[in-house]
Amino acid sequence: MIDTGIGISPQQLDKIFQPFEQVGDTQLRIAGAGLGLAISQQIVKLMGSKINVKSQLCQGSTFWFDVTLPVIYIVAKAEITGIIGEVFTIRVG
């Protein structure tokens, strides 16, 4: 995920994955408990990876993770019912 927000300082990067931690200017924060990144990091950790972040103040942040997933073969009739940009819907049945 890439955002063009205010960015995160190098000193704050270590804190952003801690539960209930919100970094940055308190007047610019959006309401929340500060659990989103902590929970996401735990889920990604269960998949054998970690969330990485690259950020620059006043330029935004990039978050990413790499995960290896097993290939599962399902034999079913599928029909593509619509495509919008890079998102598409497949109906199986």
C-alpha positions as CSV (number, residue, x, y, z in Angstrom):
1,M,0.0,0.0,0.0
2,I,1.3,3.5,-0.8
3,D,0.0,6.7,0.6
4,T,0.9,10.3,0.0
5,G,0.3,11.4,3.6
6,I,2.6,13.2,6.0
7,G,5.0,10.3,6.3
8,I,6.7,8.8,9.4
9,S,10.0,9.9,10.9
10,P,12.8,7.4,11.2
11,Q,12.5,7.7,15.0
12,Q,8.8,6.8,14.9
13,L,9.1,3.8,12.6
14,D,10.0,1.4,15.5
15,K,6.8,2.4,17.3
16,I,4.2,2.0,14.6
17,F,3.7,-1.7,15.0
18,Q,3.2,-1.6,18.8
19,P,-0.4,-1.9,20.0
20,F,-2.2,1.4,20.8
21,E,0.7,3.4,19.3
22,Q,-0.1,6.3,17.1
23,V,2.7,8.5,15.8
24,G,2.9,11.9,14.3
25,D,1.3,15.3,15.1
26,T,-1.6,14.7,17.5
27,Q,-3.7,17.4,15.6
28,L,-3.3,15.5,12.3
29,R,-4.3,12.0,13.7
30,I,-7.6,10.4,12.6
31,A,-9.6,8.7,15.3
32,G,-8.6,5.2,16.0
33,A,-7.2,2.9,18.7
34,G,-3.8,2.4,17.1
35,L,-4.4,-1.4,16.6
36,G,-4.5,-1.7,12.8
37,L,-0.8,-2.2,12.1
38,A,-0.2,-4.3,15.2
39,I,-3.0,-6.7,14.3
40,S,-1.9,-6.7,10.6
41,Q,1.7,-7.4,11.6
42,Q,0.6,-10.4,13.7
43,I,-1.5,-11.9,10.9
44,V,1.3,-11.5,8.4
45,K,3.7,-13.0,10.9
46,L,1.5,-16.1,11.2
47,M,1.9,-16.4,7.4
48,G,5.7,-16.5,7.8
49,S,6.5,-12.9,6.8
50,K,6.5,-9.3,8.2
51,I,5.2,-6.0,7.1
52,N,7.9,-3.7,5.8
53,V,7.7,0.1,5.6
54,K,9.6,2.8,3.8
55,S,8.6,6.4,4.7
56,Q,9.7,10.0,4.2
57,L,8.3,13.0,6.0
58,C,6.1,15.1,3.9
59,Q,6.1,12.5,1.1
60,G,4.2,9.5,2.4
61,S,4.8,5.9,3.2
62,T,4.9,2.5,1.4
63,F,4.0,-0.7,3.3
64,W,4.5,-4.2,1.8
65,F,5.0,-7.8,2.7
66,D,6.0,-10.9,0.7
67,V,4.4,-14.2,1.5
68,T,4.6,-17.7,-0.1
69,L,1.2,-19.3,-0.5
70,P,0.5,-22.9,-1.5
71,V,-1.1,-23.5,-4.9
72,I,-4.5,-25.1,-4.6
73,Y,-6.1,-26.6,-7.7
74,I,-9.9,-26.4,-7.8
75,V,-11.8,-27.9,-10.7
76,A,-14.9,-25.8,-11.2
77,K,-16.7,-23.9,-13.9
78,A,-15.9,-20.2,-13.6
79,E,-17.2,-17.2,-15.4
80,I,-15.8,-13.7,-15.2
81,T,-18.8,-11.4,-14.5
82,G,-17.0,-8.0,-14.6
83,I,-13.8,-6.2,-14.6
84,I,-13.2,-2.7,-13.1
85,G,-9.6,-1.5,-13.4
86,E,-7.3,-4.1,-11.8
87,V,-10.2,-5.6,-9.7
88,F,-12.3,-8.4,-11.1
89,T,-15.1,-10.7,-10.0
90,I,-15.2,-14.4,-10.7
91,R,-18.4,-16.4,-10.2
92,V,-17.9,-20.1,-9.6
93,G,-20.7,-22.6,-10.2
